Amino acid sequence: MERPLLAVLLLVGLVIGCAVGSAYARARRGWNDYQTVRKSVPGARRGAWSLIRGAAVKAGVIALLLFGAVAYAAVGSDEEAAGPAPTQSTPQPKPPNR
């Protein structure tokens, strides 16, 4: 009678051991992944800030160029756009037809 009980206990122990072992392996894998990601975050953060800084500089340069273009268009150029204003002239009489 002891043999079947021993076999059942051994089987239950194996099932519980496999369940605990797979849970431990899953937890260990998760911990390793967490540590890997945690170590890579500062580098990724620096990369993100450098990309944001680059985009801000480009937007600033474009804004300055647009502001300069609008200011130049508003002020106008130094050249006189039109020549001297035409003066009113008296109409010349037609020469007589012969």
Secondary structure, DSSP 8 states (H G I E B T S, - for coil): -HHHHHHHHHHHHHHHHHHHHHHHHHHHHHHHHHHHHHHHHHHHHHHHHHHHHHHHHHHHHHHHHHHHHHHHHHH--SS-SS-S--------------
